[in-house]
Amino acid sequence: MTSDEVRISAQDDPDELRALIKWLRAEDDLRSRLTLHDKTPGQGHMGGALDYLTLLLGGGFGTVFVKSLFTYLGQRRKSVVFDLELERGDGQRLRLRLTNDKSAEATLETVIRFIDARE
Protein backbone atom coordinates (compact mmCIF):
# COMPACT_ATOMS: atom_id res chain seq x y z
CA MET A 1 0.00 0.00 0.00
CA THR A 2 1.25 3.49 -0.80
CA SER A 3 1.12 6.50 1.53
CA ASP A 4 -2.05 8.52 2.07
CA GLU A 5 -4.27 5.62 1.19
CA VAL A 6 -7.20 3.61 2.52
CA ARG A 7 -7.60 -0.08 1.73
CA ILE A 8 -10.95 -1.83 2.28
CA SER A 9 -11.79 -5.50 1.99
CA ALA A 10 -15.09 -7.22 2.75
CA GLN A 11 -14.53 -10.53 4.58
CA ASP A 12 -15.16 -12.85 1.61
CA ASP A 13 -18.26 -10.90 0.51
CA PRO A 14 -17.49 -9.37 -2.89
CA ASP A 15 -21.15 -8.40 -3.36
CA GLU A 16 -21.01 -6.21 -0.27
CA LEU A 17 -17.77 -4.66 -1.49
CA ARG A 18 -19.41 -3.94 -4.87
CA ALA A 19 -22.35 -2.30 -3.09
CA LEU A 20 -19.93 -0.11 -1.10
CA ILE A 21 -18.08 0.86 -4.28
CA LYS A 22 -21.36 1.88 -5.91
CA TRP A 23 -22.20 3.94 -2.81
CA LEU A 24 -18.81 5.69 -2.72
CA ARG A 25 -18.91 6.43 -6.46
CA ALA A 26 -22.07 8.45 -5.83
CA GLU A 27 -19.84 10.95 -3.96
CA ASP A 28 -18.45 13.34 -6.58
CA ASP A 29 -15.37 14.01 -4.45
CA LEU A 30 -14.49 10.31 -4.16
CA ARG A 31 -15.36 8.86 -7.56
CA SER A 32 -11.99 9.47 -9.25
CA ARG A 33 -10.00 8.44 -6.15
CA LEU A 34 -11.25 4.82 -6.05
CA THR A 35 -9.26 1.90 -7.46
CA LEU A 36 -10.56 -1.68 -7.55
CA HIS A 37 -8.25 -4.66 -7.14
CA ASP A 38 -9.10 -8.20 -8.23
CA LYS A 39 -7.75 -11.45 -6.86
CA THR A 40 -5.46 -13.28 -9.22
CA PRO A 41 -7.54 -16.02 -10.86
CA GLY A 42 -6.69 -19.56 -9.95
CA GLN A 43 -5.62 -22.07 -12.55
CA GLY A 44 -8.56 -23.00 -14.78
CA HIS A 45 -10.59 -19.89 -13.88
CA MET A 46 -11.54 -17.15 -16.34
CA GLY A 47 -11.04 -14.10 -14.13
CA GLY A 48 -10.36 -12.91 -10.63
CA ALA A 49 -12.96 -11.97 -8.02
CA LEU A 50 -13.06 -8.52 -6.53
CA ASP A 51 -10.57 -8.50 -3.63
CA TYR A 52 -10.36 -4.96 -2.22
CA LEU A 53 -10.56 -1.28 -3.09
CA THR A 54 -8.19 1.56 -2.38
CA LEU A 55 -8.91 5.24 -2.02
CA LEU A 56 -6.35 8.04 -2.10
CA LEU A 57 -6.61 10.54 0.74
CA GLY A 58 -5.53 14.13 1.08
CA GLY A 59 -7.05 17.53 0.55
CA GLY A 60 -9.94 16.94 2.94
CA PHE A 61 -11.23 13.85 1.14
CA GLY A 62 -10.56 11.61 4.14
CA THR A 63 -13.40 13.11 6.14
CA VAL A 64 -15.77 12.85 3.16
CA PHE A 65 -14.84 9.18 2.80
CA VAL A 66 -15.23 8.35 6.49
CA LYS A 67 -18.63 10.01 6.79
CA SER A 68 -19.86 8.30 3.63
CA LEU A 69 -18.57 4.90 4.79
CA PHE A 70 -20.26 5.14 8.19
CA THR A 71 -23.51 6.37 6.63
CA TYR A 72 -23.38 3.31 4.38
CA LEU A 73 -22.80 0.97 7.33
CA GLY A 74 -25.64 2.56 9.27
CA GLN A 75 -28.11 1.94 6.45
CA ARG A 76 -27.29 -1.74 5.84
CA ARG A 77 -29.88 -4.19 7.19
CA LYS A 78 -27.77 -7.34 6.94
CA SER A 79 -24.59 -7.90 8.92
CA VAL A 80 -21.62 -6.25 7.21
CA VAL A 81 -17.91 -6.61 8.02
CA PHE A 82 -15.17 -4.53 6.39
CA ASP A 83 -11.47 -4.56 7.16
CA LEU A 84 -10.11 -1.04 6.89
CA GLU A 85 -6.44 -0.09 6.73
CA LEU A 86 -5.35 3.55 6.61
CA GLU A 87 -1.79 4.62 5.94
CA ARG A 88 -0.50 8.17 6.28
CA GLY A 89 2.48 9.70 4.53
CA ASP A 90 4.48 9.50 7.75
CA GLY A 91 4.16 5.69 7.68
CA GLN A 92 1.65 5.45 10.52
CA ARG A 93 -1.05 2.83 10.00
CA LEU A 94 -4.43 2.21 11.52
CA ARG A 95 -6.20 -1.13 11.06
CA LEU A 96 -9.81 -1.63 12.06
CA ARG A 97 -12.58 -4.14 11.58
CA LEU A 98 -15.80 -2.27 10.92
CA THR A 99 -19.29 -3.69 11.32
CA ASN A 100 -22.78 -2.29 11.35
CA ASP A 101 -23.62 -4.40 14.43
CA LYS A 102 -21.90 -2.05 16.88
CA SER A 103 -22.06 1.64 17.68
CA ALA A 104 -19.80 3.33 15.16
CA GLU A 105 -19.42 6.66 16.95
CA ALA A 106 -16.17 5.87 18.81
CA THR A 107 -14.66 4.21 15.73
CA LEU A 108 -15.67 7.16 13.57
CA GLU A 109 -13.92 9.57 15.93
CA THR A 110 -10.77 7.40 15.96
CA VAL A 111 -10.60 7.33 12.16
CA ILE A 112 -11.22 11.07 11.79
CA ARG A 113 -8.52 11.88 14.37
CA PHE A 114 -6.08 9.61 12.52
CA ILE A 115 -6.84 11.28 9.18
CA ASP A 116 -6.88 14.81 10.59
CA ALA A 117 -3.41 14.31 12.07
CA ARG A 118 -2.15 14.08 8.47
CA GLU A 119 -4.27 16.72 6.71
RARA-V526535 format. One record per pair of residues at least 6 apart in sequence whose C-alpha atoms are under 8 Angstrom apart, sorted by the first residue. I is the first residue (numbers start at 1). J is the second residue. Records with the same first field share a line. If there is no record, write none. Layout:
# RARA-V526535
I = J / J
This chain:
# RARA-V526535
1 = 7 / 87
2 = 87
3 = 87 / 88 / 89 / 90 / 91
4 = 56 / 57 / 58 / 86 / 87 / 88 / 89
5 = 54 / 55 / 56 / 57 / 86 / 87 / 88
6 = 54 / 55 / 56 / 57 / 84 / 85 / 86 / 87
7 = 52 / 53 / 54 / 55 / 84 / 85 / 86
8 = 52 / 53 / 54 / 82 / 83 / 84 / 85
9 = 17 / 51 / 52 / 53 / 82 / 83 / 84
10 = 16 / 17 / 51 / 52 / 80 / 81 / 82 / 83
11 = 81 / 82 / 83
14 = 49 / 50 / 51
16 = 80
17 = 50 / 52
20 = 69 / 72
21 = 53
23 = 72
24 = 30 / 31 / 65 / 68 / 69
25 = 31 / 34
29 = 61 / 64
30 = 55 / 61 / 64 / 65
33 = 55 / 56 / 57
34 = 53 / 54 / 55 / 56
35 = 53 / 54 / 55
36 = 50 / 51 / 52 / 53 / 54
37 = 50 / 51 / 52 / 53 / 54
38 = 48 / 49 / 50 / 51 / 52
39 = 48 / 49 / 50 / 51
40 = 47 / 48 / 49
41 = 47 / 48 / 49
42 = 48
58 = 119
59 = 119
60 = 119
62 = 112 / 115
63 = 112 / 115
66 = 108 / 111 / 112
67 = 108
70 = 104 / 108
73 = 80 / 99 / 100
74 = 100
76 = 100
79 = 99 / 100 / 101
80 = 98 / 99 / 100 / 101
81 = 97 / 98 / 99 / 100
82 = 97 / 98 / 99
83 = 95 / 96 / 97 / 98
84 = 95 / 96 / 97 / 98
85 = 93 / 94 / 95 / 96
86 = 93 / 94 / 95
87 = 93 / 94
88 = 115 / 118
89 = 118
94 = 114
